[in-house]
Amino acid sequence: MAPRIYTDIEIKGVRYATADDAARAVGVTPARIRAAIRLGQTDRLGVGRGSTIDPMPIRIRGVTYANARAAAAAIGVKVTAIYSALSQGRIDRVGLPRKPNMARAKPCSIAGMSWPSEAAACRDMGLPVEYISHARSKGSDAMAATLLRRAMELKARREAASRKKREAAMARRAA
């Protein structure tokens, strides 16, 4: 018989002589004890699958949460999203908006203003994301007029904001 590899096992502050002794005390099989030791998950032994006892702290964007349930509640996502992000190695992106796929983006220019995509133009003008695409496919003069009007309004707002910013900078220099 081979020598016992798993001896002097510590689980939650209690030491056990063998995996069999630990299994009896915790209420799991010796194979589960050995697997937990290999995986470094002895703190989760005996809590059961899907248990509300989840001692694993989760760190997301520099904030540490007591467990996945607390992290999900704080960020506003489901617990499964937390575990999915953990397994995919993108835990710091969980709960953030997805990045747009710029590979299929069509650059767009209206009234002397340019955007990297039609969707970005629609978002800036406060229109549904597919508005420019629909306007082009339908060839609608009314939709084209709406696009031009919204673009001109946006341009005027940006110019006014830029003017205010310049005036404030000049006032700071003068003072």
C-alpha positions as protocol buffer text, in pm:
chain_id: "A"
residue {
  index: 1
  type: MET
  ca { x: 0 y: 0 z: 0 }
}
residue {
  index: 2
  type: ALA
  ca { x: 130 y: 349 z: -89 }
}
residue {
  index: 3
  type: PRO
  ca { x: 209 y: 597 z: 186 }
}
residue {
  index: 4
  type: ARG
  ca { x: -65 y: 849 z: 270 }
}
residue {
  index: 5
  type: ILE
  ca { x: 7 y: 1181 z: 103 }
}
residue {
  index: 6
  type: TYR
  ca { x: -268 y: 1380 z: 270 }
}
residue {
  index: 7
  type: THR
  ca { x: -190 y: 1382 z: 642 }
}
residue {
  index: 8
  type: ASP
  ca { x: -202 y: 1653 z: 907 }
}
residue {
  index: 9
  type: ILE
  ca { x: -486 y: 1837 z: 725 }
}
residue {
  index: 10
  type: GLU
  ca { x: -612 y: 2170 z: 858 }
}
residue {
  index: 11
  type: ILE
  ca { x: -971 y: 2269 z: 777 }
}
residue {
  index: 12
  type: LYS
  ca { x: -1119 y: 2585 z: 929 }
}
residue {
  index: 13
  type: GLY
  ca { x: -863 y: 2589 z: 1208 }
}
residue {
  index: 14
  type: VAL
  ca { x: -902 y: 2222 z: 1308 }
}
residue {
  index: 15
  type: ARG
  ca { x: -628 y: 1968 z: 1233 }
}
residue {
  index: 16
  type: TYR
  ca { x: -707 y: 1611 z: 1122 }
}
residue {
  index: 17
  type: ALA
  ca { x: -461 y: 1322 z: 1100 }
}
residue {
  index: 18
  type: THR
  ca { x: -589 y: 1183 z: 768 }
}
residue {
  index: 19
  type: ALA
  ca { x: -829 y: 1264 z: 487 }
}
residue {
  index: 20
  type: ASP
  ca { x: -1063 y: 994 z: 621 }
}
residue {
  index: 21
  type: ASP
  ca { x: -1079 y: 1163 z: 963 }
}
residue {
  index: 22
  type: ALA
  ca { x: -1142 y: 1503 z: 804 }
}
residue {
  index: 23
  type: ALA
  ca { x: -1413 y: 1360 z: 578 }
}
residue {
  index: 24
  type: ARG
  ca { x: -1600 y: 1208 z: 873 }
}
residue {
  index: 25
  type: ALA
  ca { x: -1584 y: 1534 z: 1069 }
}
residue {
  index: 26
  type: VAL
  ca { x: -1686 y: 1764 z: 782 }
}
residue {
  index: 27
  type: GLY
  ca { x: -1945 y: 1531 z: 629 }
}
residue {
  index: 28
  type: VAL
  ca { x: -1797 y: 1478 z: 284 }
}
residue {
  index: 29
  type: THR
  ca { x: -1606 y: 1198 z: 115 }
}
residue {
  index: 30
  type: PRO
  ca { x: -1229 y: 1152 z: 150 }
}
residue {
  index: 31
  type: ALA
  ca { x: -1199 y: 1205 z: -226 }
}
residue {
  index: 32
  type: ARG
  ca { x: -1363 y: 1548 z: -186 }
}
residue {
  index: 33
  type: ILE
  ca { x: -1115 y: 1634 z: 91 }
}
residue {
  index: 34
  type: ARG
  ca { x: -820 y: 1542 z: -132 }
}
residue {
  index: 35
  type: ALA
  ca { x: -966 y: 1736 z: -425 }
}
residue {
  index: 36
  type: ALA
  ca { x: -1021 y: 2044 z: -208 }
}
residue {
  index: 37
  type: ILE
  ca { x: -661 y: 2029 z: -87 }
}
residue {
  index: 38
  type: ARG
  ca { x: -534 y: 2006 z: -447 }
}
residue {
  index: 39
  type: LEU
  ca { x: -753 y: 2301 z: -552 }
}
residue {
  index: 40
  type: GLY
  ca { x: -680 y: 2508 z: -242 }
}
residue {
  index: 41
  type: GLN
  ca { x: -1049 y: 2520 z: -147 }
}
residue {
  index: 42
  type: THR
  ca { x: -1048 y: 2367 z: 199 }
}
residue {
  index: 43
  type: ASP
  ca { x: -1237 y: 2670 z: 332 }
}
residue {
  index: 44
  type: ARG
  ca { x: -1539 y: 2569 z: 119 }
}
residue {
  index: 45
  type: LEU
  ca { x: -1558 y: 2211 z: 245 }
}
residue {
  index: 46
  type: GLY
  ca { x: -1893 y: 2112 z: 391 }
}
residue {
  index: 47
  type: VAL
  ca { x: -2088 y: 2423 z: 287 }
}
residue {
  index: 48
  type: GLY
  ca { x: -2272 y: 2243 z: 5 }
}
residue {
  index: 49
  type: ARG
  ca { x: -2323 y: 2338 z: -353 }
}
residue {
  index: 50
  type: GLY
  ca { x: -2509 y: 2664 z: -409 }
}
residue {
  index: 51
  type: SER
  ca { x: -2495 y: 2737 z: -38 }
}
residue {
  index: 52
  type: THR
  ca { x: -2560 y: 3085 z: 93 }
}
residue {
  index: 53
  type: ILE
  ca { x: -2239 y: 3048 z: 291 }
}
residue {
  index: 54
  type: ASP
  ca { x: -1984 y: 3183 z: 48 }
}
residue {
  index: 55
  type: PRO
  ca { x: -1661 y: 3280 z: 220 }
}
residue {
  index: 56
  type: MET
  ca { x: -1475 y: 3372 z: -100 }
}
residue {
  index: 57
  type: PRO
  ca { x: -1414 y: 3749 z: -114 }
}
residue {
  index: 58
  type: ILE
  ca { x: -1449 y: 3908 z: -456 }
}
residue {
  index: 59
  type: ARG
  ca { x: -1237 y: 4206 z: -565 }
}
residue {
  index: 60
  type: ILE
  ca { x: -1379 y: 4418 z: -846 }
}
residue {
  index: 61
  type: ARG
  ca { x: -1212 y: 4739 z: -963 }
}
residue {
  index: 62
  type: GLY
  ca { x: -1027 y: 4777 z: -632 }
}
residue {
  index: 63
  type: VAL
  ca { x: -1331 y: 4717 z: -407 }
}
residue {
  index: 64
  type: THR
  ca { x: -1343 y: 4396 z: -204 }
}
residue {
  index: 65
  type: TYR
  ca { x: -1684 y: 4240 z: -138 }
}
residue {
  index: 66
  type: ALA
  ca { x: -1750 y: 3968 z: 121 }
}
residue {
  index: 67
  type: ASN
  ca { x: -1887 y: 3728 z: -141 }
}
residue {
  index: 68
  type: ALA
  ca { x: -2028 y: 3705 z: -492 }
}
residue {
  index: 69
  type: ARG
  ca { x: -2381 y: 3775 z: -370 }
}
residue {
  index: 70
  type: ALA
  ca { x: -2272 y: 4105 z: -208 }
}
residue {
  index: 71
  type: ALA
  ca { x: -2073 y: 4203 z: -517 }
}
residue {
  index: 72
  type: ALA
  ca { x: -2368 y: 4132 z: -746 }
}
residue {
  index: 73
  type: ALA
  ca { x: -2603 y: 4339 z: -529 }
}
residue {
  index: 74
  type: ALA
  ca { x: -2361 y: 4633 z: -516 }
}
residue {
  index: 75
  type: ILE
  ca { x: -2292 y: 4635 z: -890 }
}
residue {
  index: 76
  type: GLY
  ca { x: -2645 y: 4556 z: -1002 }
}
residue {
  index: 77
  type: VAL
  ca { x: -2589 y: 4226 z: -1181 }
}
residue {
  index: 78
  type: LYS
  ca { x: -2680 y: 3863 z: -1113 }
}
residue {
  index: 79
  type: VAL
  ca { x: -2457 y: 3633 z: -909 }
}
residue {
  index: 80
  type: THR
  ca { x: -2409 y: 3417 z: -1218 }
}
residue {
  index: 81
  type: ALA
  ca { x: -2260 y: 3718 z: -1399 }
}
residue {
  index: 82
  type: ILE
  ca { x: -2000 y: 3751 z: -1123 }
}
residue {
  index: 83
  type: TYR
  ca { x: -1900 y: 3384 z: -1144 }
}
residue {
  index: 84
  type: SER
  ca { x: -1900 y: 3394 z: -1524 }
}
residue {
  index: 85
  type: ALA
  ca { x: -1672 y: 3698 z: -1526 }
}
residue {
  index: 86
  type: LEU
  ca { x: -1443 y: 3528 z: -1273 }
}
residue {
  index: 87
  type: SER
  ca { x: -1409 y: 3217 z: -1487 }
}
residue {
  index: 88
  type: GLN
  ca { x: -1347 y: 3423 z: -1804 }
}
residue {
  index: 89
  type: GLY
  ca { x: -1088 y: 3645 z: -1637 }
}
residue {
  index: 90
  type: ARG
  ca { x: -1279 y: 3969 z: -1690 }
}
residue {
  index: 91
  type: ILE
  ca { x: -1399 y: 4041 z: -1338 }
}
residue {
  index: 92
  type: ASP
  ca { x: -1310 y: 4411 z: -1364 }
}
residue {
  index: 93
  type: ARG
  ca { x: -1543 y: 4452 z: -1665 }
}
residue {
  index: 94
  type: VAL
  ca { x: -1850 y: 4303 z: -1495 }
}
residue {
  index: 95
  type: GLY
  ca { x: -2136 y: 4551 z: -1473 }
}
residue {
  index: 96
  type: LEU
  ca { x: -1983 y: 4794 z: -1722 }
}
residue {
  index: 97
  type: PRO
  ca { x: -2135 y: 4866 z: -2063 }
}
residue {
  index: 98
  type: ARG
  ca { x: -1998 y: 4660 z: -2347 }
}
residue {
  index: 99
  type: LYS
  ca { x: -1750 y: 4816 z: -2581 }
}
residue {
  index: 100
  type: PRO
  ca { x: -1897 y: 4884 z: -2925 }
}
residue {
  index: 101
  type: ASN
  ca { x: -1776 y: 4661 z: -3208 }
}
residue {
  index: 102
  type: MET
  ca { x: -1599 y: 4912 z: -3429 }
}
residue {
  index: 103
  type: ALA
  ca { x: -1502 y: 4652 z: -3689 }
}
residue {
  index: 104
  type: ARG
  ca { x: -1830 y: 4702 z: -3878 }
}
residue {
  index: 105
  type: ALA
  ca { x: -1869 y: 5074 z: -3798 }
}
residue {
  index: 106
  type: LYS
  ca { x: -1953 y: 5310 z: -4081 }
}
residue {
  index: 107
  type: PRO
  ca { x: -1799 y: 5657 z: -4035 }
}
residue {
  index: 108
  type: CYS
  ca { x: -2062 y: 5926 z: -4051 }
}
residue {
  index: 109
  type: SER
  ca { x: -2057 y: 6302 z: -4128 }
}
residue {
  index: 110
  type: ILE
  ca { x: -2356 y: 6536 z: -4098 }
}
residue {
  index: 111
  type: ALA
  ca { x: -2351 y: 6916 z: -4109 }
}
residue {
  index: 112
  type: GLY
  ca { x: -1972 y: 6931 z: -4089 }
}
residue {
  index: 113
  type: MET
  ca { x: -1955 y: 6705 z: -3783 }
}
residue {
  index: 114
  type: SER
  ca { x: -1796 y: 6360 z: -3795 }
}
residue {
  index: 115
  type: TRP
  ca { x: -1842 y: 6043 z: -3589 }
}
residue {
  index: 116
  type: PRO
  ca { x: -1664 y: 5704 z: -3599 }
}
residue {
  index: 117
  type: SER
  ca { x: -1997 y: 5528 z: -3654 }
}
residue {
  index: 118
  type: GLU
  ca { x: -2361 y: 5591 z: -3735 }
}
residue {
  index: 119
  type: ALA
  ca { x: -2457 y: 5456 z: -3393 }
}
residue {
  index: 120
  type: ALA
  ca { x: -2227 y: 5706 z: -3218 }
}
residue {
  index: 121
  type: ALA
  ca { x: -2386 y: 5988 z: -3419 }
}
residue {
  index: 122
  type: CYS
  ca { x: -2733 y: 5871 z: -3322 }
}
residue {
  index: 123
  type: ARG
  ca { x: -2637 y: 5851 z: -2952 }
}
residue {
  index: 124
  type: ASP
  ca { x: -2489 y: 6203 z: -2959 }
}
residue {
  index: 125
  type: MET
  ca { x: -2801 y: 6342 z: -3125 }
}
residue {
  index: 126
  type: GLY
  ca { x: -3038 y: 6159 z: -2890 }
}
residue {
  index: 127
  type: LEU
  ca { x: -3188 y: 5935 z: -3157 }
}
residue {
  index: 128
  type: PRO
  ca { x: -3244 y: 5558 z: -3163 }
}
residue {
  index: 129
  type: VAL
  ca { x: -2918 y: 5381 z: -3255 }
}
residue {
  index: 130
  type: GLU
  ca { x: -3046 y: 5254 z: -3593 }
}
residue {
  index: 131
  type: TYR
  ca { x: -3204 y: 5586 z: -3701 }
}
residue {
  index: 132
  type: ILE
  ca { x: -2941 y: 5686 z: -3959 }
}
residue {
  index: 133
  type: SER
  ca { x: -2935 y: 5337 z: -4108 }
}
residue {
  index: 134
  type: HIS
  ca { x: -3314 y: 5336 z: -4142 }
}
residue {
  index: 135
  type: ALA
  ca { x: -3314 y: 5687 z: -4288 }
}
residue {
  index: 136
  type: ARG
  ca { x: -3065 y: 5584 z: -4557 }
}
residue {
  index: 137
  type: SER
  ca { x: -3237 y: 5256 z: -4642 }
}
residue {
  index: 138
  type: LYS
  ca { x: -3581 y: 5420 z: -4670 }
}
residue {
  index: 139
  type: GLY
  ca { x: -3452 y: 5731 z: -4848 }
}
residue {
  index: 140
  type: SER
  ca { x: -3686 y: 5937 z: -4629 }
}
residue {
  index: 141
  type: ASP
  ca { x: -3663 y: 6315 z: -4672 }
}
residue {
  index: 142
  type: ALA
  ca { x: -3837 y: 6368 z: -4335 }
}
residue {
  index: 143
  type: MET
  ca { x: -3585 y: 6150 z: -4154 }
}
residue {
  index: 144
  type: ALA
  ca { x: -3297 y: 6326 z: -4335 }
}
residue {
  index: 145
  type: ALA
  ca { x: -3438 y: 6663 z: -4227 }
}
residue {
  index: 146
  type: THR
  ca { x: -3461 y: 6540 z: -3866 }
}
residue {
  index: 147
  type: LEU
  ca { x: -3098 y: 6426 z: -3880 }
}
residue {
  index: 148
  type: LEU
  ca { x: -2984 y: 6761 z: -4017 }
}
residue {
  index: 149
  type: ARG
  ca { x: -3186 y: 6955 z: -3756 }
}
residue {
  index: 150
  type: ARG
  ca { x: -3052 y: 6743 z: -3467 }
}
residue {
  index: 151
  type: ALA
  ca { x: -2695 y: 6772 z: -3596 }
}
residue {
  index: 152
  type: MET
  ca { x: -2725 y: 7152 z: -3621 }
}
residue {
  index: 153
  type: GLU
  ca { x: -2869 y: 7171 z: -3267 }
}
residue {
  index: 154
  type: LEU
  ca { x: -2584 y: 6955 z: -3135 }
}
residue {
  index: 155
  type: LYS
  ca { x: -2328 y: 7168 z: -3316 }
}
residue {
  index: 156
  type: ALA
  ca { x: -2477 y: 7486 z: -3167 }
}
residue {
  index: 157
  type: ARG
  ca { x: -2474 y: 7336 z: -2814 }
}
residue {
  index: 158
  type: ARG
  ca { x: -2111 y: 7230 z: -2852 }
}
residue {
  index: 159
  type: GLU
  ca { x: -2007 y: 7570 z: -2986 }
}
residue {
  index: 160
  type: ALA
  ca { x: -2185 y: 7744 z: -2696 }
}
residue {
  index: 161
  type: ALA
  ca { x: -2015 y: 7516 z: -2444 }
}
residue {
  index: 162
  type: SER
  ca { x: -1678 y: 7575 z: -2608 }
}
residue {
  index: 163
  type: ARG
  ca { x: -1736 y: 7953 z: -2605 }
}
residue {
  index: 164
  type: LYS
  ca { x: -1827 y: 7944 z: -2234 }
}
residue {
  index: 165
  type: LYS
  ca { x: -1516 y: 7740 z: -2160 }
}
residue {
  index: 166
  type: ARG
  ca { x: -1294 y: 7990 z: -2347 }
}
residue {
  index: 167
  type: GLU
  ca { x: -1456 y: 8286 z: -2167 }
}
residue {
  index: 168
  type: ALA
  ca { x: -1407 y: 8120 z: -1827 }
}
residue {
  index: 169
  type: ALA
  ca { x: -1041 y: 8050 z: -1908 }
}
residue {
  index: 170
  type: MET
  ca { x: -991 y: 8412 z: -2014 }
}
residue {
  index: 171
  type: ALA
  ca { x: -1160 y: 8536 z: -1695 }
}
residue {
  index: 172
  type: ARG
  ca { x: -928 y: 8315 z: -1484 }
}
residue {
  index: 173
  type: ARG
  ca { x: -622 y: 8453 z: -1665 }
}
residue {
  index: 174
  type: ALA
  ca { x: -742 y: 8811 z: -1622 }
}
residue {
  index: 175
  type: ALA
  ca { x: -800 y: 8766 z: -1248 }
}
